[in-house]
Amino acid sequence: MEQALNATAGTFELIALNICTQILAFQESITRRASDAQFPTMQETGMLVKLVNCLDKLRKLAAPFKAATTFNNFFKFLAAEDKDLAALVKARYKAFTEQNNTTGTVMETNSIGSQNPSAISPAERTSPEVIEPENLRNNRGLNEYEILMRSAPNPPAYSADPPFSEDNFEKHKSLLPNDGVEWNHTVRINGQNRNACWVQYNLFQFLLPPGDRRFFHNENNYMKFFNYIETRKAITRSCRQNGIKKIG
């Protein structure tokens, strides 16, 4: 496990280093131009922004793995002086990370917590992807141009049937609208931790007329299809436009 964590963290660092090298080479190529042409074009500026944004995303993705590596090193440091203390601290830390409800980054008491994204939604508990009829191809409730990732492998497959019962709406209605939902937050539904961004999107569909609802079942690939920040903003904006304040 420790070797896997170190390897993952090292991979992120290597990718980040390569991107930094590309940015430096990019800037150097501009400075080598004639003095009156040492300004990036709009296309070059766009490329530079994308590279910098990639670094920011890598930093966020690498954070959980770096934290885990730091704690493992700390446990080794303790064990060198007091094995019993190290075992006790490690056990308490494990209990803390495995508990269903946390404080600090909690947005709804006893409902939402922060968790390592690798443990959010195993494939074995994901609802099967469904083949949609033609009239379900487009998302009527939200602007797809705003919320979909440009790098999505293909158009998302929507469903008229929700991935969880509407009874959960009452339990987790504080997610609508909620600007504090982050990619690593989870919600406890039917005894399972589910990705809070995915839950927020599907809960919003219950606010729409039945004919306009476009549920998305594939929790594992939600982040591949949807820009969770823009989706969160779009949901909040839609709620406000329709006079819906924070529910619950």
TAKA-V43184 format. One record per residue. N is the residue number from 1. RES is the residue in one small letter. PSI is psi as a letter, one per 30 degrees, with the letter a starting at -180 (* if undefined). OMEGA is omega as a letter, one per 40 degrees, with the letter a starting at -180 (none if undefined). Layout:
# TAKA-V43184
N,RES,PSI,OMEGA
N,RES,PSI,OMEGA
This chain:
# TAKA-V43184
1,m,e,a
2,e,e,i
3,q,e,i
4,a,e,i
5,l,e,i
6,n,e,a
7,a,e,i
8,t,e,i
9,a,e,i
10,g,e,i
11,t,e,i
12,f,e,a
13,e,e,i
14,l,e,i
15,i,e,i
16,a,e,i
17,l,e,i
18,n,e,i
19,i,e,i
20,c,e,i
21,t,e,i
22,q,e,i
23,i,e,i
24,l,e,i
25,a,e,i
26,f,e,a
27,q,e,i
28,e,e,i
29,s,e,i
30,i,e,a
31,t,f,i
32,r,f,i
33,r,l,i
34,a,l,a
35,s,e,a
36,d,g,a
37,a,g,a
38,q,h,i
39,f,k,a
40,p,k,i
41,t,l,i
42,m,e,i
43,q,e,i
44,e,e,i
45,t,e,i
46,g,e,i
47,m,e,i
48,l,e,i
49,v,e,i
50,k,e,i
51,l,e,i
52,v,e,i
53,n,e,i
54,c,e,i
55,l,e,i
56,d,e,i
57,k,e,i
58,l,e,i
59,r,e,a
60,k,e,i
61,l,e,a
62,a,f,a
63,a,e,a
64,p,e,a
65,f,e,i
66,k,e,i
67,a,e,i
68,a,e,i
69,t,e,i
70,t,e,i
71,f,e,i
72,n,e,i
73,n,e,i
74,f,e,i
75,f,e,i
76,k,e,i
77,f,e,i
78,l,e,a
79,a,f,a
80,a,f,a
81,e,e,a
82,d,j,a
83,k,e,a
84,d,e,i
85,l,e,i
86,a,e,i
87,a,e,i
88,l,e,a
89,v,e,a
90,k,e,i
91,a,e,i
92,r,e,i
93,y,e,i
94,k,e,i
95,a,e,i
96,f,e,a
97,t,f,a
98,e,f,a
99,q,l,a
100,n,e,a
101,n,k,i
102,t,l,i
103,t,l,i
104,g,d,a
105,t,g,i
106,v,k,i
107,m,f,i
108,e,k,a
109,t,k,i
110,n,g,i
111,s,e,a
112,i,k,i
113,g,l,i
114,s,k,a
115,q,l,i
116,n,k,a
117,p,f,a
118,s,f,a
119,a,g,a
120,i,e,a
121,s,i,i
122,p,l,a
123,a,f,a
124,e,f,i
125,r,g,i
126,t,k,i
127,s,k,a
128,p,k,i
129,e,k,a
130,v,k,i
131,i,k,a
132,e,k,i
133,p,l,a
134,e,e,a
135,n,g,i
136,l,g,a
137,r,e,a
138,n,k,i
139,n,j,a
140,r,f,a
141,g,f,a
142,l,l,i
143,n,j,a
144,e,e,a
145,y,e,a
146,e,e,a
147,i,f,a
148,l,k,i
149,m,k,i
150,r,f,a
151,s,g,a
152,a,k,a
153,p,f,i
154,n,l,i
155,p,k,a
156,p,k,i
157,a,j,a
158,y,l,i
159,s,k,i
160,a,f,a
161,d,k,a
162,p,l,i
163,p,f,i
164,f,l,a
165,s,l,a
166,e,f,i
167,d,f,a
168,n,f,i
169,f,e,a
170,e,e,a
171,k,e,a
172,h,g,a
173,k,f,i
174,s,f,i
175,l,f,a
176,l,k,d
177,p,l,a
178,n,j,a
179,d,f,a
180,g,g,a
181,v,k,a
182,e,l,a
183,w,f,a
184,n,g,i
185,h,k,i
186,t,l,i
187,v,k,a
188,r,j,i
189,i,k,i
190,n,h,i
191,g,g,a
192,q,k,i
193,n,k,i
194,r,l,a
195,n,k,a
196,a,e,i
197,c,e,i
198,w,e,i
199,v,e,a
200,q,e,i
201,y,e,a
202,n,e,i
203,l,e,i
204,f,e,a
205,q,f,i
206,f,f,i
207,l,f,a
208,l,l,i
209,p,k,a
210,p,e,a
211,g,f,a
212,d,f,a
213,r,k,i
214,r,i,a
215,f,l,i
216,f,j,a
217,h,f,a
218,n,i,a
219,e,e,a
220,n,e,a
221,n,g,a
222,y,e,a
223,m,f,i
224,k,f,a
225,f,e,a
226,f,k,i
227,n,j,a
228,y,e,i
229,i,e,i
230,e,e,i
231,t,e,i
232,r,e,i
233,k,e,a
234,a,e,i
235,i,e,i
236,t,e,a
237,r,e,i
238,s,e,i
239,c,e,a
240,r,e,i
241,q,f,a
242,n,g,i
243,g,g,a
244,i,j,i
245,k,a,a
246,k,k,a
247,i,k,i
248,g,*,none
